[in-house]
Amino acid sequence: MAIHLFSIHHRTYEKLILFVVFAVALFAFQAKVVLPTVYDVVSSDLFLKDTGDERNDISSTSLMTMSAFDQCNNHIANELLPESTIVFADSFANAFGLGDHQYVLNADLEIQPEDGPVYSKRYVCKIRYSEGTDISGINVTDNWSVVGMSGLEDL
């Protein structure tokens, strides 16, 4: 009986040691082979999408940012606040091209609700132009899609 119990414990320890060796080998393989390969692929140009529209980290005014501003304002007036009288600023405060014909801009507006006083809000709008480098359709609302809007959530 004592020999039988020893062989059961011995097999359990063998399995535990085998599991630990396998886990260490898997960790080493991941750290030495998989992660460096993933880092090389991510840092390569494999996923780079060249659309001809570069990122701009400095706020700028261009035909595209002005059109994006107009489309964001149309979205606010027609979709978010159709029941209020809105006075939009003449221009945006900042506008940044994100590349791939996406833009982020912020601007101020004044809102006159039907049943309250006038107040000002600053909003941020992220918008995308779907026609790429073809600017003939920049005034067509269907060619723009608002990706996100911030600052007007509590209205």
C-alpha positions in Angstrom: 0.0 0.0 0.0 2.8 2.4 0.8 4.4 1.8 -2.6 1.1 2.6 -4.3 0.7 6.0 -2.5 4.2 7.0 -3.3 3.7 6.3 -7.1 0.5 8.5 -7.1 2.3 11.4 -5.4 5.3 10.8 -7.7 3.1 11.1 -10.8 1.4 14.2 -9.5 4.8 15.9 -8.9 5.9 14.8 -12.4 2.8 16.5 -13.9 3.3 19.6 -11.8 7.0 19.9 -12.9 6.0 19.2 -16.5 3.4 22.0 -16.2 5.9 24.5 -14.7 8.5 23.6 -17.4 5.8 24.1 -20.1 4.7 27.5 -18.7 8.3 28.8 -18.5 9.0 27.6 -22.0 5.8 29.3 -23.3 6.7 32.5 -21.5 10.2 32.5 -22.9 8.9 31.7 -26.5 6.5 34.6 -26.2 9.1 37.0 -24.8 11.9 36.1 -27.2 10.0 35.3 -30.5 6.4 36.4 -30.6 6.6 39.9 -29.0 9.7 41.0 -31.1 7.9 39.9 -34.2 4.7 41.8 -33.3 6.8 44.9 -32.5 8.5 44.7 -35.9 5.2 44.3 -37.8 3.5 47.2 -35.9 6.5 49.5 -36.5 6.6 48.7 -40.2 4.6 50.4 -43.0 2.4 47.3 -43.3 -0.7 49.0 -41.9 0.1 52.5 -43.2 -2.7 53.8 -45.3 -1.4 56.5 -47.8 -4.4 58.7 -48.6 -2.5 61.8 -49.6 -4.0 63.6 -46.6 -1.3 64.1 -43.9 -1.8 64.8 -40.2 -1.4 68.4 -39.1 -0.5 69.0 -35.4 -0.9 72.7 -35.8 -4.3 74.4 -36.0 -4.9 75.6 -39.5 -7.5 77.1 -41.7 -8.0 75.4 -45.1 -10.8 74.7 -47.5 -11.3 71.3 -45.9 -11.3 72.6 -42.3 -13.8 75.3 -43.2 -16.1 72.8 -44.9 -15.8 70.5 -41.9 -16.7 73.4 -39.7 -19.8 74.1 -41.8 -20.8 70.4 -41.8 -20.4 70.2 -38.0 -22.6 73.2 -37.6 -25.2 71.8 -39.9 -25.2 68.6 -37.8 -25.7 70.5 -34.6 -28.5 72.7 -36.0 -30.4 69.9 -37.8 -29.7 66.8 -35.6 -28.8 67.9 -32.1 -30.6 71.1 -31.4 -33.4 71.5 -34.0 -35.7 73.1 -31.4 -33.3 75.9 -30.4 -32.1 79.1 -32.1 -28.4 78.8 -32.5 -25.8 81.5 -33.4 -22.6 79.9 -34.6 -19.2 81.7 -34.4 -17.9 83.0 -37.7 -14.9 80.6 -37.5 -13.6 77.8 -35.4 -11.3 78.2 -32.4 -9.0 75.4 -33.5 -9.0 72.8 -36.3 -6.6 69.9 -36.8 -6.3 67.5 -39.7 -5.9 64.0 -38.4 -5.0 62.5 -41.8 -7.1 60.2 -43.9 -9.5 63.1 -44.4 -10.5 63.3 -40.7 -10.7 66.6 -38.8 -11.2 67.7 -35.2 -12.3 71.2 -34.5 -13.7 73.2 -31.7 -15.8 76.3 -31.8 -18.2 78.3 -29.8 -21.9 78.8 -30.3 -24.8 80.6 -28.5 -28.0 78.8 -27.8 -31.4 80.4 -27.3 -33.7 77.7 -26.1 -37.5 78.3 -26.5 -38.0 78.6 -22.8 -34.8 80.0 -21.4 -31.9 82.5 -21.5 -29.2 82.6 -24.1 -26.0 80.8 -23.1 -22.7 80.0 -24.8 -21.1 76.5 -25.3 -17.8 75.3 -26.7 -18.0 72.1 -28.6 -15.5 69.7 -30.2 -16.5 67.9 -33.4 -14.6 65.0 -35.1 -15.7 64.6 -38.7 -14.6 62.6 -41.7 -14.9 63.4 -45.4 -15.7 60.2 -47.4 -14.7 61.3 -50.9 -10.9 61.3 -50.4 -9.1 63.8 -52.5 -12.1 64.6 -54.7 -13.1 68.0 -53.3 -15.9 68.6 -55.7 -18.4 67.3 -53.1 -17.2 69.1 -50.0 -20.5 71.0 -49.7 -22.6 67.8 -50.0 -23.7 66.8 -46.5 -23.9 63.0 -47.4 -20.1 63.1 -48.1 -19.4 63.9 -44.4 -19.9 61.8 -41.3 -19.7 63.1 -37.8 -17.6 60.6 -35.9 -17.9 62.2 -32.5 -19.2 65.3 -30.7 -18.3 66.6 -27.3 -19.4 69.6 -25.2 -23.1 69.4 -26.0 -24.0 66.3 -24.1 -26.1 68.0 -21.4 -28.4 69.8 -23.7 
